[in-house]
Amino acid sequence: MSFGEIQKVKGSTFLISQMDGIIGLGFDSISVNSLPTFMSATDSITDKSFAFYMKTNPETSYMTIPGHDESLGLKEIFTHKVIEETYWNLDFISMTGPNGVIETAGYKAAIDSGTSLIMGPNTLFAPLLDGIVVAQDCSGLADLPDITLTFDSIDYVLTADDYVLKETILSQTQCIMGIMGADLPADFKYVIVGDVFMRKFPTKFNKDDSTVTFY
């Protein structure tokens, strides 16, 4: 197995995240210098699957290799086939919110444990989120609408408790929106579906058959 050593970084990512490194769990096609990714290079594991269980502090998040944590007794919602082996990209049908259905034909949903939020181009997210206001003091959360993401034909519903993040700094709690749009190139046909989604739906990735399963 090969490791990439970082000797110098720009920005504050490693400092504020307090992380020691990154384990690349995408597909080899996007690996730097074509290095085999962690699961590809691990010959001792015949089951090339892994699962994430994202928690909200103070609970501890964790992952399992191989397979998923069967002791939890979680019921499988659906197993989706990956449609592009770069990131774990699924067929993204639509997003639904208080302003109706936002069609996402031509876009892929990249299920990504390395991204905290759900984010994508403003052309999709501006109409989806129009009128949804998250108060910094966390008031009115119960009045915020549900947001539904549809992969293949399966609906995944996020309530305000799922998509609003609560950050406590110096004993003061603030709320921020966990779904956002950005000005991205027109040819960027992805929506990054990160921890906000995976916290609600524990996720198993399987390289043996290129599938993503939600529980």
N, C-alpha and C positions, 0 to 999 in steps of 0.2 A: 504494500500500500504506500502511496506517495502522499506527502503532506506539503502544503504551500506555506512557507513562513513569511509573515508580514513583519518587516523591520521598521517601517515608517508609515503612518497614516495621516491623512488630513481630516480636519473636522473633529467633532467631539463625540462621535458615535460610540466608540469603545469606552470612553471615559464615563459618559452618563448612563450607558447601558450596563456597565460593570460585567461585561462578558469577556471570556478568555479567547474566544475564537468562533469560527463559523464551520458548521458541518454542511456541506452542499448535498442536498437531498433531491435535487432536480435530476434531469436526464443528462447523460453524457454529452449530448449534442450541444449544450451550452456551457460545458465545463471549460474553465480557463486552460489554455494550452492543451486541450483535449485530454486532460488528466482524468482517469477513471474516478467517478464519484464514489462516495463512501459505501453505498450499498452494492455497487458494481464490483468494487475491489475487495469486498469482504467474502472470501471464498469459504470461510468456515460456517456461514449461514446459508442454508439452502432455501429457506423461506425468505424471499426478498420483500417483505412487507414490514410496515411500521405504522404506529398510530400516535396521535397527539391528544392529550387531555388538558385543555387550557382552562385555568382557574383564575378567579379574581382574588387578589391579595386579601387576607393573609394566607389563603389556601395555596398549596404548592402545585404548580403545573408539572406535568411529566409526559414522557413518551415511552412507548414499548417497542422493542425490537427483539424478535420478529412478532408479527401478529398484533392483536389487540387485547385489552385487558378484559378477559372473559369473566373475571370475578365480579365485575360491575353489573352484569346481567342486562346490558343495554340491548334494546331491540333495534335491529338494522332497519333503517329507513329505505335506503336504495343504494345500489352499486352502479356507479356511472363509468362509462368507458371514456378513457382519455382520447381526445381527438387530435391532439398535437403533442408530441413528446419533446417538449423543451422544458417549460414549467409543467405543472400538472393541470393541463387545460381541458375544461369541459365545455360541452355545447351549451351556450348561454341563450335562453329563449327570450326572457323578458324580466323587467323589474316593475313592481306594482306598488303604488303609494296613494296618498290622498288625492293626487291629481290624475289618477287613472293608470293605465298600462303604458310603460315605456318599452317599446320594442328594441331588442338588442341583437337582431339578426346580423350576422357577419362578425359579431364579437365573441371572444372566448372568455370564459371565467377561469382565471389562473388561481388555483387554490394554493395559498402561500403562507406557511407558518412564520416566515421571516418578515411579514408586514403586519403592523399592528391594526391598521384600519381596513375598511372597504373603500377602495378609491378607483376612479376611472375618469374618462374625459367629461368635461363640463357639458358637452352636447347631450350626454345622457343624464348626468346627475343634476344639472340645474333644474330641468323640469320635474325630476323625481322629488327633489328636496324643497321646491318652491313652497314657501309658507310654513315649513317646519322650523321652528325656532327653539333652540335649547338654551334655557336660562342658565347663566353661570352659577346662580345660587341653587340650582337643581329644583326650583319650584315648577309646578305644572307638568311633571313628567307623565303623570297618569293620563293627561289629556293628549299626549302625542300619539300619532297614528302608527299602525303597524306598517312594515315594509316587507314585501315578499320578493325573493329572488327565485327564479325558475330555471333549473338546469334540466335539459331533456324535457320531460313532461312533469317533473316533480317540483312542487312548491315548498319553499323553505321560508317560514314566517319569522321575522324578527320584531319583537316588541321594543318599546322605548327602553325598557330595562336591559335589553340586549345591545342596542346600538348606541346608547348614551354612556360615555365613560365617566367614571367618578374618580377624580384625582385628589388625594389628600396631601396637602403641603402645610407643614407647621400647624397641624390640628385643624386646618380649614379645608373643607371639601368643596371642590368646584366641579361642574359638569361641562363636558365638551362633546361635540358631535363625533361619532365614530365612523360616519360615512361622509365622504367628501369628493368633490370633483376638482379637476385640475386642468389647466390649459396644456393639452398634450398634442403631439403631432397627429395630423389627420389619419396617417397610416398606422397609428398605434391602436390596434383592434383588440385590446384586452381590458378587462376589469379585474383588478387585483382583489381577491377575496381573502382577507387576512384573519387575524385573531378575533376580531369582533364577531365574525361568523363562526369560526372554529370553536370559540368558547361555548356557543350555544349547541353546536353539533360536533361532538367528538368525531375525529376523522381518521380513517385508515387509508394509507397509500400502499398499493401493491405493484411492485415492478414486474412480478412474474406474469401478470396479465394486463398491465397498464390500466388499472382501475382505481377509482376513489370511492370509498364507502363512507356514508354518513350514518351516525347513530343518534 
